Every structure is written in C-alpha cells, then in structure tokens.
C-alpha cells in the first residue's frame, strides 16, 4: 500500500464494540488495519474484480507488525 487517505466516519456503537473486542484479543491488528481489510474485502466482493482491492486485501491480511 503506497499511499494512505484519512477518513472520518461514524459507525454504529455495536459495531465499534465488536471491533474493540476483536482488537483486544488480536494485538497484532489495529483499527486502521481492520478498516482496510473490511473495505477492501467489500470492494473485492462487490466490484468487477478490481485487482487494486485484491492487492490491498491480501497485503492487509498478511501484514506482520
């Protein structure tokens, strides 16, 4: 991932709590990594096979801190 863009958004509290619970049990993940994985997977599944989304998804999954 060569460049990043900051996004400010609101999410439902229940989703935030679920993410916080996940992050507490997976210390090698952070909020930015979760959002990048989730968004790239959504785009991968719902677009016309954009290789950029696939690349970001795979890089995010296999990123090691």
C-alpha positions in Angstrom: 0.0 0.0 0.0 1.9 3.0 -1.2 -0.4 5.9 -0.1 -3.0 6.4 2.6 -6.0 8.7 2.9 -7.6 9.6 6.2 -11.4 9.0 6.5 -13.5 10.3 9.3 -16.8 8.3 9.6 -19.4 7.3 12.2 -20.2 3.6 12.8 -22.9 2.0 14.9 -21.9 1.6 18.6 -22.4 -2.1 18.5 -20.0 -2.4 15.5 -17.4 -0.4 17.4 -17.8 -2.6 20.4 -17.3 -5.7 18.3 -14.2 -4.3 16.7 -12.8 -3.3 20.1 -13.4 -6.8 21.4 -11.6 -8.2 18.4 -8.7 -5.8 18.8 -8.3 -6.8 22.5 -7.8 -10.4 21.5 -5.7 -9.7 18.4 -2.9 -7.3 19.5 -1.2 -7.5 16.1 -4.2 -5.8 14.5 -5.2 -2.1 14.8 -8.2 -0.1 13.8 -6.7 1.0 10.6 -5.8 -2.5 9.5 -9.4 -3.7 10.4 -11.0 -1.0 8.3 -8.6 -1.6 5.3 -9.3 -5.3 5.4 -13.1 -4.8 5.7 -13.3 -2.2 3.0 -11.1 -4.0 0.5 -12.9 -7.2 1.0 -16.3 -5.5 0.4 -15.0 -3.9 -2.8 -13.4 -7.2 -3.9 -16.7 -9.0 -3.4 -18.9 -6.3 -4.9 -16.9 -4.9 -7.8 -15.8 -6.1 -11.1 -12.6 -7.8 -9.9 -10.6 -4.7 -9.2 -7.0 -6.0 -8.7 -6.2 -3.0 -6.5 -8.8 -4.0 -3.9 -7.5 -7.6 -4.0 -3.9 -6.4 -3.5 -4.8 -4.2 -0.5 -6.9 -7.0 1.0 -4.1 -9.6 0.7 -1.4 -7.1 1.9 -3.6 -6.2 4.9 -4.2 -9.8 5.9 -0.6 -10.9 5.7 0.9 -7.7 7.2 3.0 -8.5 10.2 3.8 -5.8 12.8 
